[in-house]
């Protein structure tokens, strides 16, 4: 199975590690040093690589944007329940993140948008298992 690593430039590696562990993820110490930290989202499948901005710059000749000013995208991570989403957002806000938008409840899907201390958008959500497997219409039919 393929594995996915999303690389994010950060201003303060320790602050970013504290934020992502507070949200509920773990750090892989074998892939972490003074320049980068590997945040495990799902063991063996997906991770976020936090790279100090100067180190991140060694991988590209293009300028590195400021995520506090310009949104380049959003990390969408789905959890097992709405309660887990709410708890993770509360921990993230307590660890220096912000929540600028109200929660979005689509019936079959619940999302909250958390911004990390650097400005990266992290959407935490939960999707009804029927909707995840068969699509939103199947969820609506089940509710009728």
JOZIBEL-V471065 format. One record per residue. RES is the residue in one small letter. SS is DSSP state (@ for helix, = for strand, . for the rest). Layout:
RES;SS + RES;SS
This chain:
x;. + x;. + x;. + x;= + x;= + x;= + x;= + x;= + x;= + x;= + x;. + x;. + x;@ + x;@ + x;@ + x;@ + x;@ + x;@ + x;@ + x;@ + x;@ + x;@ + x;@ + x;. + x;. + x;= + x;= + x;= + x;@ + x;@ + x;@ + x;. + x;. + x;. + x;. + x;= + x;= + x;= + x;= + x;= + x;= + x;= + x;. + x;. + x;. + x;= + x;= + x;= + x;= + x;= + x;= + x;= + x;@ + x;@ + x;@ + x;@ + x;@ + x;@ + x;@ + x;. + x;. + x;. + x;. + x;. + x;. + x;. + x;. + x;. + x;. + x;. + x;. + x;. + x;. + x;= + x;= + x;= + x;= + x;= + x;. + x;. + x;. + x;@ + x;@ + x;@ + x;@ + x;@ + x;@ + x;@ + x;@ + x;@ + x;@ + x;@ + x;@ + x;@ + x;. + x;. + x;. + x;= + x;. + x;. + x;. + x;. + x;. + x;= + x;= + x;. + x;. + x;. + x;= + x;= + x;= + x;= + x;= + x;= + x;= + x;. + x;. + x;. + x;. + x;. + x;= + x;= + x;= + x;= + x;= + x;= + x;= + x;. + x;@ + x;@ + x;@ + x;@ + x;@ + x;@ + x;. + x;@ + x;@ + x;@ + x;@ + x;@ + x;@ + x;@ + x;@ + x;.
